Amino acid sequence: MAHPDLNLVPPEAARAFADGDERRALTLLARARDLQVPESRGWAVLERLHGLVLIHVLREVEGTFALERADALLDRLDGATPRPTLRLLEDRLRAESQDGPSVRIRP
């Protein structure tokens, strides 16, 4: 089953992350987040992904603050829906290339 927030993730951000261009992925995720209504689920999902990428590139403090903001909002809005992980970026890529080869994001 696809994650309910899959279409929030810009395919270009998922591709940039998979290609190892984390800075571009961060920029694209931030731009997409800023287009969402503040305090919305879409904003929180993209903020969480932004925070996870920050942590991935060893910017733990900034990433942790982003996760705290996003997770608090996600809990208030709907605590039952799973929180997105970096796997959502991989899933977004897979959805774009439905019949293409499997894409694996490096750990």
N, C-alpha and C positions, 0 to 999 in steps of 0.2 A: 504494500500500500504506500502510495506517495505521501510525503509529508504535506500537511495542509498549507504550509507557507512556501512551498517550492517556487511558485511563480513570483514571489517577492524578490528573489535573488536574481540580479542581472547576470545573464549568461557570460558576459564579458568579465565580470568579477570572478566567477567560478573558473573561467579559462585562465585568467591572470594568476590566480592562486595555484592552479594545477601546473602552470608553466614556471612557477617559482618567482613570479613578479608580485611579491606581497605588497609592495608599496602601491602598485596600480590597483590591486584588489582592494586595499584599504580605501583608496580614493573613490573607487566606483561604489563600494558599499556605503561610504559616507554620503555620497551624492544621492544614492537611492534612498537612504534613510531620511535625508533632509527633504525629500519630496513627499514623505508620508506625513499624515496628520500627527502633530505632537501628541504623545500619550496614547497612541493607537497601538494595536497589536503589530501592525506592519513596522512601525517605528521601532518597537521593542525587539522584534526579531532581527532586524538589520543592525541595531545597536549591539545586540548580543553577538552576532557574527563578526562585527567590527572588533569587538572586544576579544573574541577568540583568536582572530588573526593577529591582533596586537600582542597577545600572549605568545602566540606561535613565533613571532619575531623578537621575542624576549623583551617586550615592553610591558612587563607584568603589572606594574602599578596602574598605568593607563587602562590596560585591558581589564584589570580587576574592577576598577571603578565603572567601566562600561557594563561589565557583567552585573554588577550590583544594581545599577540603574535599570537595566533591561529586565533582570529577573524579578525585581520588586514589582515592576509594572505587569509583567506576564503573570505573576502570582495573583495580582489584584484582578486582572481581566479574566483569566481562565486558568486556574492552577492545574486543571486536569489534562490540558494539552501538553505533549512533550516539548521540552525546551530544545530549540535547534542546536545542533553541534556542527563542527566543520564538515561532517558527513553530508550536510545539506548542500554544500558547495559541490561535492562529488555527485550527488544525486541530480543536481541542476544540470551539470555537464552531461550526465547520462541521458537525461530527458531530452536534451537538445540533439543528441546524436543517436536517437532511439535504436537504430539498427547498426550503428558503428561499433568499433572495437571498444571494449571496456576501458574506461579511463580510471586510473588510480592516482589519487593525490598522495604525494610522498609524505611520510610521517614527520 
